[in-house]
Amino acid sequence: MSRRLSCLATLALLHAAALGTAHSQTFYFKDGRKASMPEARVKGTNIIVPVKLAGATEAEGSAELTLPISTLKRIDWPAPAAIAQAEADLKAGKPTDALQRINSVLFEQDPFREVPGSWWSQGAVIKAVALARLGKDVDADVAVELLRRAKADPELISRGEIAIIDQLVATGKTDAANARLEKVQNTATDDATLAGIALAKGQIFERAKRNEDALLSYLRVPVYYASEDGKMPAALLGAYRTLLAIGDEKRADDIRETLTTRYPNSPEAAQAKR
């Protein structure tokens, strides 16, 4: 590329970036250049940026600059709406819907899975959770392994692991669940993972009729991880069941009241009313 064309290419990149808004996708390269969509486009493992040649007509005076995705420093990509929608599906107990929604995000973000600013990891963990809840343990395990290879945030990897553990417990595979729990708890530091561990242990103890141990484990969630609303209904329901099992109806009623008042629309609240 000539020196003049190189200068024009840089100007084109800057122009494309200037046209981008807070809602556009912008690519930041390690050499300091940047480009924004829709002027720039993704093709395979490259970002293709149009270059306008000064003094030439539109038909005769255009070229393209190819910049490898591997040279990206980061990207600014607005949160895909499907992320929040799929999370809502999971919360509503609709893993099939969540899986269908998130596949488009994963396809779009796949070229950038290791680039800071990508939404691939957030989409991949939703896929792992959905697959686990559908009983597809092997596929969920593959999704978690891909998260590891993409060097995703450890909290996201742990979320996928906990989902698989929950499914193992639900299907009575407590030995396999315990083996996974041991690995996860050795490195867990975030509240979401620790709350998930406490809940899974409570379920394992409850299945073994170790009701007092189960109760103590369930109660760790409201006592130590009160901000983890996603785990709270299941923990309160577990505490309610185990209190009934040990004959403490007064405290069981108190727990049920908390559950049905704070989470009235949850499936757990409906179960506690039976």
C-alpha positions as CSV (number, residue, x, y, z in Angstrom):
1,M,0.0,0.0,0.0
2,S,1.4,3.4,-1.0
3,R,2.1,6.0,1.7
4,R,-0.8,8.2,0.4
5,L,-3.2,5.3,0.4
6,S,-2.1,4.4,3.9
7,C,-2.9,7.9,5.1
8,L,-6.3,7.8,3.4
9,A,-7.0,4.4,5.0
10,T,-6.2,5.8,8.4
11,L,-8.6,8.8,7.7
12,A,-11.3,6.4,6.6
13,L,-10.9,4.4,9.8
14,L,-11.2,7.6,11.9
15,H,-14.2,8.7,9.8
16,A,-15.9,5.4,10.4
17,A,-15.3,5.7,14.1
18,A,-16.6,9.2,14.2
19,L,-19.9,8.1,12.6
20,G,-20.4,5.5,15.3
21,T,-22.6,6.4,18.2
22,A,-22.8,5.0,21.8
23,H,-25.1,2.3,20.3
24,S,-22.7,1.2,17.5
25,Q,-20.1,-1.5,17.5
26,T,-16.6,-0.1,17.5
27,F,-13.4,-2.0,17.0
28,Y,-10.2,-0.8,18.8
29,F,-6.9,-2.1,17.4
30,K,-3.6,-2.6,19.1
31,D,-1.9,-0.1,16.8
32,G,-4.3,2.7,17.9
33,R,-6.7,2.6,15.0
34,K,-10.4,2.1,15.3
35,A,-13.4,1.5,13.1
36,S,-17.1,1.3,13.6
37,M,-19.9,-0.7,12.0
38,P,-21.8,-0.6,9.7
39,E,-18.9,1.0,7.6
40,A,-16.6,-1.7,8.9
41,R,-17.8,-5.3,8.6
42,V,-16.7,-8.7,9.9
43,K,-15.6,-11.3,7.4
44,G,-14.2,-14.6,8.7
45,T,-11.3,-13.8,11.0
46,N,-10.9,-10.2,9.7
47,I,-12.5,-6.7,10.0
48,I,-13.0,-5.2,6.5
49,V,-12.8,-1.4,6.4
50,P,-13.8,0.6,3.3
51,V,-11.2,3.1,2.0
52,K,-12.3,6.1,-0.1
53,L,-9.8,7.4,-2.6
54,A,-9.8,11.2,-2.9
55,G,-11.0,12.6,-6.2
56,A,-12.3,9.3,-7.5
57,T,-15.9,8.5,-8.3
58,E,-17.8,6.0,-6.1
59,A,-17.7,3.4,-8.9
60,E,-13.9,3.6,-9.6
61,G,-12.3,4.9,-6.5
62,S,-12.8,2.6,-3.5
63,A,-10.7,-0.1,-1.8
64,E,-10.8,-2.2,1.3
65,L,-8.5,-2.5,4.2
66,T,-8.3,-5.9,5.9
67,L,-7.4,-5.9,9.6
68,P,-7.2,-9.3,11.4
69,I,-9.4,-9.8,14.4
70,S,-6.3,-11.1,16.2
71,T,-5.0,-7.5,16.2
72,L,-7.9,-6.1,18.2
73,K,-7.3,-4.7,21.6
74,R,-10.9,-4.5,22.6
75,I,-14.4,-3.9,21.2
76,D,-17.3,-1.7,22.3
77,W,-20.5,-3.7,21.6
78,P,-23.8,-2.8,23.2
79,A,-25.4,-5.6,25.2
80,P,-27.4,-7.8,22.8
81,A,-31.1,-7.7,23.8
82,A,-31.2,-11.5,23.7
83,I,-28.9,-11.8,26.7
84,A,-31.4,-10.2,29.1
85,Q,-34.3,-12.0,27.4
86,A,-32.6,-15.4,27.7
87,E,-31.8,-14.7,31.4
88,A,-35.4,-13.9,31.9
89,D,-36.3,-17.2,30.2
90,L,-34.0,-19.1,32.6
91,K,-35.6,-17.3,35.6
92,A,-39.0,-18.3,34.4
93,G,-38.0,-21.9,34.0
94,K,-37.9,-21.9,30.2
95,P,-34.5,-23.3,29.3
96,T,-35.5,-24.3,25.8
97,D,-36.5,-20.7,25.0
98,A,-33.3,-19.4,26.5
99,L,-31.3,-21.8,24.4
100,Q,-33.0,-20.7,21.2
101,R,-32.5,-17.0,22.0
102,I,-28.9,-17.2,22.9
103,N,-27.7,-19.1,19.8
104,S,-27.8,-16.0,17.7
105,V,-25.7,-14.1,20.1
106,L,-23.1,-16.9,20.2
107,F,-22.9,-17.0,16.4
108,E,-22.5,-13.2,16.2
109,Q,-19.9,-13.0,19.0
110,D,-17.9,-16.2,18.2
111,P,-15.1,-14.4,16.3
112,F,-14.5,-12.2,19.3
113,R,-14.8,-14.8,22.1
114,E,-11.4,-13.8,23.6
115,V,-11.5,-10.1,22.8
116,P,-12.3,-7.8,25.8
117,G,-15.8,-6.3,25.3
118,S,-17.2,-9.4,23.7
119,W,-20.5,-10.9,24.9
120,W,-19.6,-14.4,23.9
121,S,-18.8,-15.6,27.4
122,Q,-22.1,-14.2,28.8
123,G,-23.9,-16.0,26.1
124,A,-22.0,-19.3,26.5
125,V,-22.8,-19.5,30.2
126,I,-26.5,-19.1,29.5
127,K,-26.2,-21.9,27.0
128,A,-24.4,-24.1,29.6
129,V,-27.1,-23.4,32.2
130,A,-29.9,-24.1,29.8
131,L,-28.4,-27.3,28.6
132,A,-27.8,-28.5,32.1
133,R,-31.4,-27.8,33.1
134,L,-32.6,-29.7,30.0
135,G,-30.6,-32.7,31.3
136,K,-28.0,-32.5,28.6
137,D,-25.0,-32.8,31.0
138,V,-22.4,-33.7,28.3
139,D,-23.4,-30.8,26.1
140,A,-23.3,-28.5,29.1
141,D,-19.9,-29.8,30.1
142,V,-18.7,-29.0,26.6
143,A,-20.0,-25.4,26.9
144,V,-18.2,-25.0,30.2
145,E,-14.9,-26.3,28.7
146,L,-15.2,-23.8,25.9
147,L,-15.6,-21.0,28.5
148,R,-12.3,-22.2,30.1
149,R,-10.5,-22.2,26.7
150,A,-11.8,-18.7,26.0
151,K,-10.3,-17.6,29.4
152,A,-13.7,-16.4,30.6
153,D,-14.3,-14.8,34.0
154,P,-14.0,-17.6,36.6
155,E,-17.4,-16.6,38.0
156,L,-19.0,-17.4,34.7
157,I,-17.3,-20.8,34.5
158,S,-18.4,-21.5,38.1
159,R,-22.0,-20.6,37.2
160,G,-21.9,-23.2,34.5
161,E,-20.4,-25.8,36.8
162,I,-23.0,-25.1,39.5
163,A,-25.8,-25.6,36.9
164,I,-24.4,-29.0,36.0
165,I,-24.1,-29.9,39.7
166,D,-27.7,-28.9,40.3
167,Q,-28.8,-31.2,37.5
168,L,-26.7,-34.1,38.8
169,V,-28.3,-33.6,42.3
170,A,-31.8,-33.4,40.8
171,T,-31.3,-36.8,39.0
172,G,-29.8,-38.5,42.1
173,K,-26.2,-38.6,40.9
174,T,-24.9,-37.3,44.2
175,D,-21.5,-38.9,44.0
176,A,-20.7,-37.1,40.7
177,A,-22.2,-33.9,42.1
178,N,-19.9,-34.1,45.2
179,A,-16.9,-34.7,43.1
180,R,-17.6,-31.6,41.1
181,L,-18.4,-29.6,44.2
182,E,-15.1,-30.4,45.7
183,K,-13.3,-28.9,42.7
184,V,-15.4,-25.8,42.5
185,Q,-15.3,-24.9,46.2
186,N,-11.5,-25.1,46.3
187,T,-11.3,-22.0,44.1
188,A,-14.7,-20.2,44.7
189,T,-14.5,-16.7,46.0
190,D,-17.6,-14.9,44.6
191,D,-20.9,-14.8,46.4
192,A,-22.9,-16.3,43.5
193,T,-20.7,-19.4,43.4
194,L,-20.6,-19.8,47.2
195,A,-24.4,-19.5,47.4
196,G,-24.7,-22.1,44.7
197,I,-22.4,-24.5,46.6
198,A,-24.4,-24.0,49.8
199,L,-27.6,-24.7,48.0
200,A,-26.3,-27.8,46.2
201,K,-24.9,-29.2,49.5
202,G,-28.2,-28.6,51.2
203,Q,-30.0,-30.6,48.5
204,I,-27.4,-33.4,48.8
205,F,-27.8,-33.6,52.6
206,E,-31.5,-33.5,52.3
207,R,-31.5,-36.4,49.9
208,A,-29.4,-38.4,52.4
209,K,-32.0,-37.5,55.2
210,R,-29.3,-35.5,57.0
211,N,-31.9,-32.8,57.6
212,E,-30.0,-30.8,60.2
213,D,-26.9,-30.6,58.0
214,A,-29.2,-29.7,55.1
215,L,-30.9,-26.9,57.1
216,L,-27.6,-25.4,58.1
217,S,-26.4,-25.4,54.5
218,Y,-29.6,-23.9,53.1
219,L,-29.5,-21.2,55.7
220,R,-26.1,-20.1,54.7
221,V,-27.7,-18.5,51.6
222,P,-29.9,-15.9,53.5
223,V,-27.3,-15.4,56.2
224,Y,-24.1,-14.9,54.2
225,Y,-25.3,-14.3,50.6
226,A,-28.5,-12.3,51.1
227,S,-28.0,-10.4,47.8
228,E,-28.2,-13.6,45.7
229,D,-31.8,-13.4,44.8
230,G,-31.5,-16.1,42.2
231,K,-30.6,-18.7,44.8
232,M,-32.8,-17.4,47.6
233,P,-36.2,-19.0,46.8
234,A,-34.7,-22.5,46.5
235,A,-32.7,-22.0,49.7
236,L,-35.8,-20.9,51.6
237,L,-37.9,-23.7,50.3
238,G,-35.2,-26.2,51.3
239,A,-35.0,-24.7,54.8
240,Y,-38.8,-24.9,55.0
241,R,-38.8,-28.6,54.0
242,T,-36.1,-29.6,56.4
243,L,-37.6,-27.7,59.3
244,L,-40.8,-29.6,58.7
245,A,-38.8,-32.8,58.5
246,I,-37.3,-32.2,62.0
247,G,-40.6,-31.2,63.4
248,D,-40.0,-27.5,63.9
249,E,-43.3,-26.3,62.4
250,K,-43.1,-22.8,64.0
251,R,-39.8,-21.9,62.3
252,A,-41.0,-23.6,59.1
253,D,-44.0,-21.3,59.0
254,D,-41.8,-18.3,59.5
255,I,-39.6,-19.4,56.6
256,R,-42.6,-20.0,54.4
257,E,-43.9,-16.5,55.2
258,T,-40.6,-15.0,54.2
259,L,-40.5,-17.0,50.9
260,T,-44.1,-16.2,49.9
261,T,-43.8,-12.6,50.8
262,R,-40.5,-11.8,49.2
263,Y,-40.8,-14.1,46.2
264,P,-44.6,-14.4,45.7
265,N,-44.3,-15.3,42.0
266,S,-41.6,-17.8,42.3
267,P,-42.2,-21.6,41.6
268,E,-40.8,-22.2,45.1
269,A,-43.4,-20.0,46.7
270,A,-46.1,-22.0,44.9
271,Q,-44.7,-25.2,46.2
272,A,-44.5,-23.9,49.8
273,K,-48.2,-23.0,49.7
274,R,-49.2,-26.6,49.1
